[in-house]
C-alpha cells in the first residue's frame, strides 16, 4: 500500500530550478496536479526570496525548469505567483506562498499527478510530505568527486544544475501528523476580496529544497503545499535572536485555489 503511494507521489513531484540569465537564483520542489503537467509550488521558490515582489517574477530573462523523474526537462512559465491581500488596519499586505506554473510546450504523454483537494486534513490526521530536500545526497557523494576535465562531466554537471537530481534520487518522503491547524481569513471589505487558508504544523521536519512539495493524505491526494520549516527560539546571552528548526514542517492548505480560479476565470 505505502509502496504504491510513494511511487505515485515520487513520479508526480518535480525538481524546480529558476535562472535569471545564466545564474541560478532559486531551486525547490513542486508537483503536478493535472495530467497536462500544471505544477503547484511555493511562490518563494519562483522568486528566490520573500516577500514576493512582482518584479521578481516578471523579469524578461527569467527561465523556470521542472524535472520529473524519468521525464525530459521541461521549461515552464508562471501562471500565478503569490496571493496578496491588503487588509485594512494591517501595516503590510498578507501574502500566501503559492504559485502555479504552466508548461511552455505540451507533454507528449499524460503526467503522473496528485489530485488537489481544497478540503484540509483534520487535526491529528496522518499526512505525508515530499520534496527534494537538501538532506538528499548521491551515494558516496560521487558528484563532488568528479574531475571536470573528464569527457562528459561538464555536461553532466550542467544537467544536475537544472534538476537532474530528480532522476538520481527522486524526492524524499516523510510522514507525520497534523499537530496544529489554524484557518486564516484575510478580507478587504472595500474590494470584497476574501481568502481562507489553513496553516498546518506537521510533526516531522523537511529542510531547504523541499519548499513547494506536496502535503498529501493516505489516498494520494494533495491537501497542502510545503512552505517552510518551523523554527523556535534558542536565545542565548550572546545570540538573543538565535532560532533553530523546531522539528515541524509548515504547510498551506489549498483553499486559495478557489480564489485563483475566481481571479483568472479557472484553470
C-alpha positions in Angstrom: 0.0 0.0 0.0 2.6 2.6 1.1 4.9 1.4 -1.7 2.3 2.2 -4.3 1.5 5.6 -2.7 5.2 6.5 -2.6 5.7 5.5 -6.2 2.8 7.7 -7.3 4.0 10.7 -5.4 7.6 10.2 -6.5 6.6 10.4 -10.1 4.3 13.4 -9.5 7.0 15.5 -7.8 9.4 17.7 -9.7 12.6 19.5 -9.1 12.2 23.2 -9.8 15.1 25.4 -10.9 14.9 29.1 -11.6 17.5 31.0 -13.6 18.0 34.8 -14.2 20.1 34.8 -17.4 22.8 32.2 -16.7 22.6 32.5 -12.9 20.6 30.0 -10.9 18.7 32.1 -8.4 16.5 29.5 -6.8 15.6 25.8 -6.6 13.0 23.8 -4.8 10.2 21.4 -5.3 6.8 21.2 -6.9 4.2 18.7 -8.0 1.9 18.2 -10.9 -1.8 18.5 -10.1 -3.2 17.8 -13.6 -2.4 15.3 -16.2 -1.4 18.1 -18.6 1.5 18.9 -16.3 0.4 22.1 -14.5 2.6 22.5 -11.4 1.9 23.8 -7.9 4.8 25.1 -5.9 5.7 27.8 -3.3 5.8 31.3 -4.6 9.2 31.9 -2.9 10.7 29.0 -5.0 9.8 31.1 -8.1 11.4 34.3 -6.9 14.1 33.0 -4.6 13.2 35.3 -1.8 10.4 36.6 0.5 8.2 38.7 0.5 7.2 38.3 -3.1 7.8 41.3 -5.4 6.1 41.5 -8.8 9.3 42.5 -10.5 11.0 39.3 -9.3 8.7 37.0 -11.4 8.3 39.3 -14.4 11.9 39.6 -15.3 12.2 39.0 -19.1 15.3 36.9 -18.8 13.9 34.6 -16.1 13.6 30.9 -17.0 12.0 28.2 -15.0 12.5 24.4 -15.4 10.7 21.5 -13.9 12.3 18.0 -13.9 10.1 15.0 -13.2 11.9 11.6 -12.6 12.3 9.8 -15.9 10.9 12.6 -18.0 12.9 15.1 -20.1 13.5 18.6 -18.7 10.6 21.0 -19.4 10.6 24.7 -19.3 7.7 26.4 -17.5 6.0 29.8 -17.4 4.3 31.5 -14.4 0.5 31.4 -14.4 0.1 32.8 -10.9 2.6 33.8 -8.2 1.5 34.5 -4.6 -1.8 35.9 -3.5 -1.6 39.3 -1.9 -4.5 40.9 0.0 -4.4 44.4 1.5 -6.2 44.2 4.8 -7.4 47.3 6.5 -5.6 48.1 9.7 -2.6 45.9 8.7 0.7 47.8 8.1 1.6 45.3 5.4 -0.3 43.1 3.0 -1.0 39.4 3.6 0.8 37.1 1.1 0.1 33.4 0.6 3.1 31.4 -0.6 1.6 29.6 -3.5 2.4 29.6 -7.3 1.1 27.8 -10.3 3.4 27.0 -13.3 2.4 26.0 -16.8 4.5 24.0 -19.3 5.6 26.1 -22.2 5.1 23.1 -24.5 2.6 20.3 -24.1 3.7 17.0 -22.7 3.5 14.1 -25.2 2.0 11.7 -22.6 -0.2 12.2 -19.5 1.8 13.4 -16.5 1.6 11.5 -13.2 -0.2 13.9 -10.8 -1.9 14.3 -7.5 -5.5 15.4 -7.2 -5.7 18.8 -5.4 -8.2 18.9 -2.6 -9.4 22.2 -1.1 -10.7 20.4 2.0 -7.9 20.4 4.6 -6.8 17.4 6.7 -8.1 17.1 10.2 -6.2 17.8 13.4 -4.3 14.6 14.3 -4.6 13.1 10.8 -1.6 11.3 9.4 -0.2 13.0 6.3 2.9 12.8 4.2 5.3 15.4 2.8 7.6 15.1 -0.2 10.3 17.2 -1.8 13.9 17.5 -2.9 15.3 18.3 0.5 18.9 19.1 0.8 19.1 16.1 3.1 19.3 14.0 -0.1 22.8 13.2 -1.3 24.1 10.9 -4.0 25.7 7.7 -2.9 29.3 8.4 -1.8 28.6 12.0 -3.0 30.3 11.0 -6.2 29.1 14.1 -8.0 31.6 16.1 -5.8 34.4 13.7 -6.7 34.2 14.1 -10.5 37.1 15.6 -12.4 35.8 18.4 -14.6 38.4 17.6 -17.2 36.9 14.2 -17.9 34.8 13.9 -21.1 31.1 14.3 -20.4 31.5 15.6 -16.9 30.8 19.3 -17.7 27.5 18.3 -19.5 26.6 16.1 -16.5 27.2 18.9 -14.0 25.2 21.3 -16.1 22.3 18.8 -16.2 22.4 18.4 -12.5 22.2 22.2 -12.1 18.8 22.0 -14.0 17.3 19.4 -11.7 18.5 16.1 -13.0 18.9 15.2 -9.3 15.3 14.1 -9.8 16.5 11.1 -11.8 19.3 10.3 -9.5 17.5 10.3 -6.2 13.8 11.0 -6.5 12.1 13.1 -3.8 12.4 12.4 -0.1 9.1 11.4 1.5 8.3 11.6 5.2 5.2 11.1 7.3 3.8 12.8 10.3 0.6 14.0 11.9 -1.1 17.4 11.8 -0.3 18.7 15.3 -1.8 22.1 14.9 -4.1 23.6 12.3 -5.5 27.1 12.1 -7.6 28.8 9.5 -6.7 32.3 8.4 -9.2 34.6 6.8 -8.0 37.7 5.1 -10.6 40.1 3.8 -10.6 43.6 2.2 -14.1 44.9 2.8 -13.6 47.8 0.3 -12.8 45.4 -2.6 -14.7 42.3 -1.5 -11.5 40.2 -1.6 -11.7 37.3 0.9 -9.3 34.4 1.2 -9.4 31.5 3.5 -6.4 29.3 4.0 -5.4 26.7 6.6 -1.9 26.8 8.1 -0.9 23.3 9.4 2.0 22.2 11.5 3.2 18.7 10.7 5.3 16.9 13.4 8.2 15.9 11.1 10.7 18.3 9.6 11.6 18.9 5.9 14.5 21.1 5.1 15.7 23.5 2.4 14.8 22.4 -1.1 11.6 20.7 -0.1 9.6 24.0 -0.2 6.8 23.7 -2.8 6.5 20.0 -2.4 3.1 18.4 -1.6 1.4 17.6 1.7 -0.7 14.6 0.8 -3.0 12.2 2.5 -3.2 8.4 2.6 -5.3 8.4 -0.7 -2.5 10.2 -2.5 -4.5 13.5 -2.7 -2.6 16.8 -2.2 -4.0 18.7 0.7 -1.4 21.4 1.0 2.0 22.8 -0.1 5.2 22.8 2.0 6.1 26.5 2.6 8.8 26.3 5.2 10.2 24.5 8.3 9.1 25.8 11.7 11.7 27.4 13.9 11.8 28.1 17.6 13.9 30.5 19.7 17.2 29.2 21.1 18.1 32.6 22.6 21.4 32.9 24.4 23.1 35.7 26.1 25.4 36.5 23.2 22.8 35.5 20.5 19.5 36.8 21.7 17.8 36.3 18.3 19.1 32.8 17.6 16.5 30.5 16.1 16.7 26.8 15.2 14.5 24.3 13.4 11.7 23.1 15.7 11.2 19.7 14.0 7.9 20.6 12.3 7.0 21.5 8.8 4.5 24.2 7.9 2.1 23.6 5.1 -0.5 25.8 3.4 -3.9 24.4 2.6 -5.2 24.6 -0.9 -8.4 26.7 -0.3 -6.8 29.6 -2.2 -7.3 27.6 -5.4 -10.9 28.9 -5.2 -9.6 32.5 -5.1 -7.2 31.8 -8.0 -10.0 30.4 -10.2 -12.2 33.3 -9.4 -9.5 35.8 -10.4 -8.3 34.0 -13.5 -11.5 32.5 -14.8 -10.5 29.0 -13.8 -7.6 26.7 -14.7 
